[in-house]
Amino acid sequence: MNSDRKAIWSAAKGWLAAILVIIGCAAAAPAGAATFQPLEIVTKNGVQVFSVEMATTEDERRTGLMYRKELADGKGMLFDFNPEQEISMWMKNTYVSLDMIFIRADGRILRIAENTEPLSTKIISSRGPARAVLEVVAGTAQKYGIRPGDRVGHPLFGSK
């Protein structure tokens, strides 16, 4: 009888350990895991829809897309710099070439810095007051015909 109890207790401890490992792994998932929001850009060629991560805090804006090795077509990161201001960006620790789309508070594209140089510390300026920057994989602006003056649809700009 004692050996049966030991066997049952041993099995129960094994199951308990397995459950605790599973719970521990779930709890170890990043608390700030990325959530994606839809964003639209209305061009002469039609509406292009992107799925974007939001960078709204100082820490999120500072880190941005650093250390990432790839960025899929149709994905991006939207940096909110409210209020509208002159914005300076760089590519330090960013391994993927990007198109940086500077957007005014009214949702109009102010400027596009295309095919940025990975890992560069060269300053990339908005060259005027902007509310936000959309970073997408290099070549996106040319591929979809995105130009200054095009309208961006997203709640940040009072639309969509």
C-alpha positions as CSV (number, residue, x, y, z in Angstrom):
1,M,0.0,0.0,0.0
2,N,2.9,2.4,0.8
3,S,4.5,1.8,-2.5
4,D,1.1,2.7,-4.3
5,R,0.9,6.0,-2.4
6,K,4.5,6.8,-3.3
7,A,3.8,6.0,-6.9
8,I,0.7,8.2,-6.9
9,W,2.4,11.0,-5.1
10,S,5.4,10.8,-7.4
11,A,3.1,11.0,-10.5
12,A,1.2,14.0,-8.9
13,K,4.4,15.9,-8.3
14,G,5.4,15.3,-11.9
15,W,2.1,16.7,-13.2
16,L,2.3,19.6,-10.8
17,A,5.8,20.4,-12.0
18,A,4.7,20.2,-15.7
19,I,1.8,22.6,-15.0
20,L,4.0,25.0,-13.2
21,V,6.5,25.0,-16.1
22,I,3.6,25.7,-18.5
23,I,2.3,28.6,-16.4
24,G,5.8,29.9,-16.0
25,C,6.4,30.0,-19.7
26,A,3.1,31.8,-20.3
27,A,3.9,34.3,-17.6
28,A,7.3,34.9,-19.1
29,A,5.8,36.2,-22.4
30,P,6.6,39.8,-22.9
31,A,4.0,42.0,-21.1
32,G,4.3,44.6,-23.8
33,A,4.0,42.2,-26.8
34,A,3.2,44.1,-29.9
35,T,-0.4,44.8,-30.9
36,F,-1.1,45.7,-34.4
37,Q,-3.5,48.3,-35.8
38,P,-4.7,48.9,-39.3
39,L,-3.5,52.0,-41.2
40,E,-4.5,53.1,-44.6
41,I,-2.7,55.3,-47.1
42,V,-4.8,56.8,-49.9
43,T,-2.7,57.2,-53.1
44,K,-3.5,57.9,-56.7
45,N,-3.2,54.1,-57.2
46,G,-5.8,53.3,-54.5
47,V,-5.8,52.5,-50.9
48,Q,-2.9,50.6,-49.3
49,V,-3.6,48.9,-46.0
50,F,-0.8,48.3,-43.5
51,S,-0.7,46.6,-40.1
52,V,1.4,48.8,-37.7
53,E,2.8,48.5,-34.2
54,M,2.4,51.7,-32.2
55,A,5.4,53.5,-30.6
56,T,3.8,56.0,-28.3
57,T,6.0,56.1,-25.2
58,E,9.5,57.6,-25.0
59,D,11.0,54.1,-24.6
60,E,9.0,52.6,-27.5
61,R,10.0,55.5,-29.7
62,R,13.7,55.2,-28.7
63,T,13.8,51.5,-29.4
64,G,11.6,51.4,-32.5
65,L,12.6,48.7,-34.9
66,M,16.1,48.3,-33.6
67,Y,17.7,44.9,-33.6
68,R,15.1,43.4,-35.9
69,K,16.4,41.3,-38.8
70,E,13.4,41.5,-41.0
71,L,10.2,43.5,-41.6
72,A,7.4,42.0,-43.7
73,D,5.7,43.8,-46.6
74,G,2.5,45.4,-45.3
75,K,3.9,45.7,-41.7
76,G,5.4,48.7,-40.0
77,M,5.7,50.9,-36.9
78,L,3.9,54.2,-36.3
79,F,5.7,56.6,-34.0
80,D,3.5,59.2,-32.3
81,F,5.4,62.4,-31.5
82,N,2.3,64.5,-30.4
83,P,2.4,67.5,-30.6
84,E,3.4,68.2,-34.1
85,Q,7.1,69.1,-34.2
86,E,10.4,68.8,-36.2
87,I,11.3,65.1,-36.0
88,S,14.8,63.6,-36.2
89,M,15.3,59.9,-36.7
90,W,18.3,57.6,-37.3
91,M,19.0,54.0,-38.2
92,K,21.4,53.1,-35.3
93,N,21.1,49.4,-34.5
94,T,18.4,49.0,-37.2
95,Y,19.4,46.1,-39.6
96,V,16.6,46.5,-42.1
97,S,16.5,49.3,-44.7
98,L,13.4,51.4,-44.3
99,D,11.2,54.0,-45.9
100,M,10.4,56.7,-43.3
101,I,7.1,58.4,-44.0
102,F,6.7,61.7,-42.0
103,I,3.1,62.6,-41.4
104,R,1.5,65.9,-40.4
105,A,-1.2,66.2,-37.7
106,D,-3.9,66.4,-40.4
107,G,-2.8,63.0,-41.8
108,R,-1.1,64.3,-44.9
109,I,2.3,62.9,-45.8
110,L,4.9,65.7,-45.4
111,R,8.1,63.8,-46.6
112,I,9.4,60.4,-47.4
113,A,13.0,59.3,-46.7
114,E,13.3,56.3,-48.9
115,N,15.8,53.3,-48.7
116,T,17.5,54.4,-45.4
117,E,20.9,53.0,-44.7
118,P,20.9,50.3,-42.1
119,L,23.0,50.9,-38.9
120,S,23.7,54.5,-39.9
121,T,23.8,57.3,-37.3
122,K,23.1,60.0,-39.9
123,I,20.2,62.1,-38.9
124,I,17.0,61.9,-41.0
125,S,14.8,64.9,-40.5
126,S,11.1,65.5,-41.2
127,R,12.1,68.9,-42.7
128,G,9.0,70.5,-41.2
129,P,6.5,70.0,-38.4
130,A,5.2,66.4,-38.3
131,R,3.0,64.5,-35.8
132,A,4.2,61.0,-36.7
133,V,6.6,58.7,-38.6
134,L,5.6,55.5,-40.3
135,E,8.5,53.1,-40.8
136,V,8.0,50.4,-43.5
137,V,10.3,48.2,-45.3
138,A,12.5,50.0,-48.0
139,G,10.9,50.2,-51.4
140,T,7.3,50.4,-50.1
141,A,6.8,54.0,-51.1
142,Q,7.9,53.3,-54.7
143,K,6.1,50.0,-54.9
144,Y,2.7,51.5,-53.9
145,G,3.2,55.0,-55.4
146,I,3.1,56.7,-52.0
147,R,3.9,60.4,-52.3
148,P,4.0,63.5,-50.2
149,G,0.5,64.9,-50.0
150,D,-1.2,61.5,-49.8
151,R,-3.6,61.0,-46.9
152,V,-3.0,58.5,-44.0
153,G,-6.1,57.0,-42.4
154,H,-5.6,56.1,-38.7
155,P,-7.2,57.2,-35.4
156,L,-4.0,59.2,-34.6
157,F,-5.0,61.6,-37.3
158,G,-8.7,61.7,-36.5
159,S,-9.8,59.2,-39.1
160,K,-10.6,55.5,-39.3
